Amino acid sequence: DGALSIPGVHAVVGRTSLDVQGTLKETVALELQLDSPDLQELLPQLGGSLQVTARVQGARQEPAIRMELQGADIAYASNRIERLNGRAQGVWKEQAALQAELQARALQLGETHIDQATIHLQGNPASHTLTVQADSKKDHLALELAGKKDGEAWTGELRQLQLQATQIGRWRQQKSAKIELSAQKARIEPLCV
């Protein structure tokens, strides 16, 4: 009948624990909790700590989502994030809304250092906005995309692009540029900066 019941799964690797419980029937009621004080116990290339809690409830076709995550001193190879916080809440369907935000502080991505970065998603499949902002002592990036799911494609526009970097100076988008993405093609109108 397509029903799944998880009375409680508890998995442990070193000091990392994963707990999952709930049901998946006509309605969904699932809870997940991950607590990893030392990610290196999972993979030798990783470092830092990560905690995630998530709850999915409601109708199977359109469940409500609530998720929070916190990470500290996360590392992979030469990439590092001193502090990572995220949250998501809402329902991803036509007449509802989902809000999600990811904040990172003190990022080292190869040779690039970023003091802080924020990614924010708000909306639903028919109308949503994604904003990205990243700052370091001398550099700044701001980006805003808005669009919608259109069948199997995504259509929208790049509404804002601002970039200030020591090596290239200050660049600012003058007008929105239409974007179309699908498995078959990717198209963006020329940017005027």
WOVEN-V44308 format. One record per backbone hydrogen bond with DSSP energy under -1.0 kcal/mol. CO is the residue of the C=O (numbers start at 0). NH is the residue of the N-H. If there is no record, write none. Layout:
co=CO nh=NH
co=CO nh=NH
//
This chain:
co=3 nh=23
co=5 nh=21
co=8 nh=19
co=10 nh=17
co=12 nh=15
co=15 nh=12
co=16 nh=34
co=17 nh=10
co=18 nh=32
co=19 nh=8
co=20 nh=30
co=21 nh=5
co=22 nh=28
co=23 nh=3
co=25 nh=59
co=26 nh=24
co=27 nh=57
co=28 nh=22
co=29 nh=55
co=30 nh=20
co=31 nh=53
co=32 nh=18
co=33 nh=51
co=34 nh=16
co=35 nh=49
co=37 nh=40
co=38 nh=41
co=38 nh=42
co=42 nh=45
co=44 nh=76
co=46 nh=74
co=47 nh=38
co=48 nh=71
co=49 nh=35
co=50 nh=69
co=51 nh=33
co=52 nh=67
co=53 nh=31
co=54 nh=65
co=55 nh=29
co=56 nh=63
co=57 nh=27
co=63 nh=56
co=64 nh=89
co=65 nh=54
co=66 nh=87
co=67 nh=52
co=68 nh=85
co=69 nh=50
co=70 nh=83
co=71 nh=48
co=73 nh=80
co=74 nh=46
co=75 nh=78
co=78 nh=75
co=79 nh=107
co=80 nh=73
co=81 nh=72
co=82 nh=104
co=83 nh=70
co=84 nh=102
co=85 nh=68
co=86 nh=100
co=87 nh=66
co=88 nh=98
co=89 nh=64
co=90 nh=92
co=92 nh=95
co=96 nh=90
co=97 nh=122
co=98 nh=88
co=99 nh=120
co=100 nh=86
co=101 nh=118
co=102 nh=84
co=103 nh=116
co=104 nh=81
co=104 nh=82
co=105 nh=81
co=106 nh=113
co=107 nh=79
co=108 nh=111
co=111 nh=108
co=113 nh=106
co=114 nh=105
co=115 nh=134
co=116 nh=103
co=117 nh=132
co=118 nh=101
co=119 nh=130
co=120 nh=99
co=121 nh=128
co=122 nh=97
co=123 nh=126
co=124 nh=148
co=126 nh=123
co=127 nh=146
co=128 nh=121
co=129 nh=144
co=130 nh=119
co=131 nh=142
co=132 nh=117
co=133 nh=140
co=134 nh=114
co=134 nh=115
co=138 nh=135
co=139 nh=163
co=140 nh=133
co=141 nh=161
co=142 nh=131
co=143 nh=158
co=143 nh=159
co=144 nh=129
co=145 nh=156
co=146 nh=127
co=147 nh=154
co=149 nh=152
co=152 nh=149
co=153 nh=180
co=154 nh=147
co=155 nh=178
co=156 nh=145
co=157 nh=176
co=159 nh=143
co=160 nh=172
co=161 nh=141
co=162 nh=170
co=163 nh=139
co=164 nh=168
co=168 nh=164
co=170 nh=162
co=176 nh=157
co=177 nh=188
co=178 nh=155
co=179 nh=186
co=180 nh=153
co=184 nh=181
co=186 nh=179
co=191 nh=173
//
